[in-house]
Amino acid sequence: MKVSMVWLLSSCAIAAAARAADSAPAPAVAVASTSAPRLARVAVPNMVATGVDAALAKTLTEVLTIEVLKTPGIEAIGMADIEAVLNHEQQKALLGCDDASCIAEIGGALGVDALVSSKIGLVGETYVLSIRLNDTRTAKPLGSAYETVTGKPDALINVIRSKVPEVMRSLARKETAVAAGVADSAGGTGHTNTGASLNSGSRQLGAPFRVIWPAIGVIATGLVAIAAGGVVGGLAVANWVTGSDHANQRIGGHVYYAPGAQKPFADMNQLAWAALITLGVGGAIAAGGIAWQFIGGVAGDAEARP
């Protein structure tokens, strides 16, 4: 009866541990933000014209705005948006905005990262075109281009198309580096944190070792079984002590028992076997869980590396 109760308690403890391992919630998985990176805002005011028809300067400004907008990672703010934000005095100042204080003031009012200053002039029959990109925070030039065109002004369109990527290259490269730095800080490992695998036992990327939670549950179940075997072994020892207290001394190689001493020894034998079996099963379960965790954790960590 006593052995049956011990086995029943041990079985219940192991079953409870297994259910707890199965129902344990999966660890939170850090998933990298999928929001689009911030675009660099660039204002493109009207081209300053010298000796050139205003209609031509306006058309070239529109071409310039479209070409700036084509640059990856750039949001172009055209003249219509600029006029909606700046007052009349600020718009007048914008036409000759070359010094640091003006660039910073206009850039702050528009909320842009850079300001494109462009000029078109006519010397004889030669058009002179210049484009410059200024950082509104530092007022330092990020890129510039200069070109002359003799003949019809149609060629100025192709000049703008070829020069804008050259002018914008520095800002585009800068914004790409900033975006890469933000992605790295989110991932924490030098590779972007796009979210750990959602398979069983997934972990947050960047952890030193992959934790396989079902394996942890198996290990816990094995430890519970080992603990139950220890309890059963303790009962066996207790019965051995009880039987020894009732036993008489050994005479001629035989032990003579007092009344009531044989049953504790019989129970001791059953409990000892039960303890050995429970300890063996628990040890095997725990060892299997440890092997699962170690092998799977190393493999998962290797898969997570770039």
N, C-alpha and C positions, 0 to 999 in steps of 0.2 A: 504493500500500500504506500509506504514512504517513498520507495523508488518511483512508483507510478506518478505520485504527486510531483516529485522533482523533475521527471521527464516532461510532465504537463507544463510546469512553470517555465522550464527551459524553452520548450517549443513555442509557448506564447510570447516569450521575450524575443526570440529570433524572428517570429512572424511580425511582431510589432515593429522591430527595427527595419525589416524589409519593406513593410508598408510605408514607414516614415521616409525611407530612402526614395521609394517610387513617387511619393506624393510631394517630395520637397520641391519647392519652386525653383525653376532655373535661375541662375544668377543674372543680374541685370547686364545686358550687353550694351556697351557704348557704341552708338552709331553716329558716324560723322555727319555733320550737318550737310544737307543736300541743297541748301539755298545757293542761288547764283552769286558769284563773286561780284563785288562792287565795281561798277564801271567808273573810269576816270572821266570827270566832266570837263569839257573843253569849250570855252566860249570862242565863237568866230564872229567878231564884229565886222562892219563894213570895211572894205578895202579903201585905204586912203589914196585918192586919185590926184595926180598932178599933171595937168595938160591933157587929160584923158576924159572922154565923154562919161558923164555920171552913169548913164545906162550900161555902158560897157563894164564899169567898175562894179556895178550891182550884179550883173550877170556873172562876172568872174568871182564875186563873193559867194554866190550861190553854188558855183562849181566847187569852190574851195571848201565850203561847208559840207557838201555831199562827199567829197573825197576824204575829209577828216572823219566823217561818220563811218566810212568803210573800214577804218582802222580797228582791228579787233580790240575789245576791252575799252573802247572809247565811246562816250556819249557826247555828241556835238550839240552845243546850244547856239542856235542861229540868231539872226538879228531880230526876228519877230519876238522871240522869247526875251532877248536882251532889252528891247524897248518896253516890254511889259513889266520889267523889274526896275530898270534905272529911270531916274527922273531926267528932266531935260538937261540940267546942268551936267549930270554924270555922263549923259550921252555925248555931249559936246567934248567933255574931257577925254572920253574914250577914243576920239579921233586921233589924238596925239599922245596916247598913253604909252610912254616909253620908260619913264623913270620908275624907281622901285616903289615909292610911296603911292603913285597912281595905280600901278599894277596890283599892289596889295589891296588898295581900297576898292577898286573895281572887282577884283577877284573875290573879295569878301562879300561885296554886295550881291554878286551873282551866285556865290556858293560854288565856284568852279575851282578845279585844281590847276588849270593852265589857261593861258590866254594867247590866241593867235593874233599877231600883228602883221598885217600885209600891206604892201604899197605897190602901186602901179603908176609909172611915169612914162612920158614920151619925150625922147630927145631926137629931134629931126624925124627920121622914119624908124627909129629903133625904140621898141618898148622895153622898159626896164622893170622887172618884177622881183620883188623880195618878199620872203615869208619867214617869220620868226615865231618860235614857240617859247613862251616865258612861263616859268613856274610862279604861280601867284603867292606861294608861301615864302619863297626866297627871292623872288624877282630875278632869278638867274635864268639865262637862256638855256633851253633844253635842246634846241635844234634850230637850224636856219638854212635857208637856201636862197640863191640869187641866180637870175638868168636874164639874158637879153634876147629879144626876138626882133628881127628886122622883116618888115613886110606887113602882111595882113595880120590882124589881131587873132585870127582863128587859131593860130599856132599856140597862143597862150593857154588854151584849154589843155592841150597835151602836155605843156610844160608843168601846169599845176598838177595834173594827174601823176606825172613822174616825180615831182618834187615833194609832194605831201608825204608819201611813205618814208622818204628820207628824213623829213623834218620830224615826223611823229615817232620814228623808230625808238628814240631814247625814252620817251614817255611810255610807250607800249611795253618796252623791256622792263622799265621800272615797275609798272603796275603788275606785270607778270611775276616779278620777283616778290612783290608784296603779297600777292595771292598765294604763291607757293609757300611763303613763310607762314601765313595763316593756316593753310592746310596741314603743314607739318606740326604746328603747335596743337592742332586738334587731334591729330593722329598720335603724337607723343613718341613716335618711333623713327622718324625720318621718312616714313611712307604714309600716305594719306590714310586717315582712319575712315574707311568706307563702311565700317560695320563688320563686326566679327561674324563668322558663320553661324547661322541659326540652327545648326545641327545639335543633337544632344551632346552636352558637355562643352558647348562653345564658351569662349572666354573673351575678355576684352583684349584687343590687340595691344601689344606693348607690355603685357604682363610677362614676367620672367619664365613662367611655366604654365602650361595649359592644365586647368583643373577639370577633370572628368567627374562630374558629380555622381553619376550612377556608380562609378568605381568607388567613390568615397562611401556611398551607401553600402556597397558590398563589404568594404573594410569594416564599417561600423557593425554590420551584421555578424561578421566573423569575431569581432572583439566582444560582442554581447554573448556569443556562443562560448568563447573562451572564459568569460566571466561566469557564465552558468556552469561550465565544467569545473571551475574553481570552487564554486559553492557546493557542487555535488562531491568534489574531492574532500572539502572540509567536513561534510557529513560523514563520509567514509572514515576519516580520521577520528571523528567523534565516536563513531560506533566501535572503532578499534580500541579507543581508550576505555569505553564502557565495558567491552568484552574483557579487556586485560584486568580491569578491577575485579571481575568476578572469577578470573581464572586462578587455579592453584598453581603451585610451582611445578616445573617440569621434572618428571621422575622417569628414568630409564628411557629417555627419548620421547616420552609422551606427555602431553599437557592434560591435566585433570581439571575439568571445568566445574565450577560451583553451579548450582541451579540458576538458570536465567542467563548464563554466559554465552551459550552457543548461538542464540538468535542474533545478538549484536554482531558477532563475527560473520554470520551468514549474510546479514544486511550489509556489512562492510564489503564483502566480496562483490555483491551486486552494485553497490554504489561506486566502488573503485572502477569496475568495468564501465559503468555509465559515465564516470568522470573522464576516463581515458578516451572513450568514443567522442564525447562532447568536445573535449579539448582538441582532439584530432580533427574533427569536422570544422570546428571554429578556426583552428590554425590554417587549414586548407582554404577556407573561404577568405580569410583575411589575406593570406598570401596571394591568392588569385586576384583579389581586389588591388593589392599593392602593385602586382605585375601589370595589371590593366592600366592603372594610373600612370605608372612609370613609362611603359612603352607608348601608350596613347598620348601622354603629355609631351614626351620628347618629339614624337612624330608631328603633333599639332603645332608645337613651337617652331619646328623646321618649316612647316607649310606656311606659317604666318610671316616668315621672314621674306623680304623682297628678293 
